[in-house]
């Protein structure tokens, strides 16, 4: 089995942190009702990932409108 070096472990952790930040951005943009196609273009990820994350968000109704 291949041994993971310290640099590889750090790189994997950083990659995971980037994924989490992208997911948070997708969630926040979905709450703000950003168009999914525009959102995909902004983050540069595939539409499948954007849809998988944003489909669970139901934006809050406009208050006082």
N, C-alpha and C positions, 0 to 999 in steps of 0.2 A: 504494500500500500504506500502511496506517495505521502511524504511528510510535508506539511504546510509550514512555510517559513513565516517569520514575523511580518515581513513586508506583504506577503500574499494574504495573510489574515487581515491586516489593516486595509488592504485594497478591497477585500470582500466586504468588510464592514462599511467602508466608504460608499461602495456601490449600493449597498442596501439602504444606507441613509439617503442617497440621491433618489432611489425609488420611492422611499417614504415621503420625501419632500414633494416629488412629482405627484404622488397620490393626494397629498394634502392640497396642492394647487388645483388639481382636478376637482376635488370636493368643493373647495371654496369658489371656484369659477362656476360650478354647477349651481351652487346656492345663489350666486349672483346672476343666474340665468344666462350665462355666456353660451352662445351657439356652440354646439359640439364640434362642428367642422372647423370653426375658428379656433376653438380650444386645442384641437388636435394639431392645427398648424402652428400654434404658439409653442406648445411643448415638444413638437416634433416626434410624437409617438404614434403608434397605429390606432386606428379608430376603435378596434376591438377593445383595447385597454381603456380608452376614454369611456366607451359605452358601459363596460363592465363595472366601472367605478361610479359613474354619474347616474346610472339608472336607479340607484337606491335613494337618490336625493329628490325630495319633493319640496320645491321652493315654497317659502312661507307666503301666504296670501298678502297682498298689498293692504297695509293698514291705513284706514281713512280715505281710501280712494273711492 
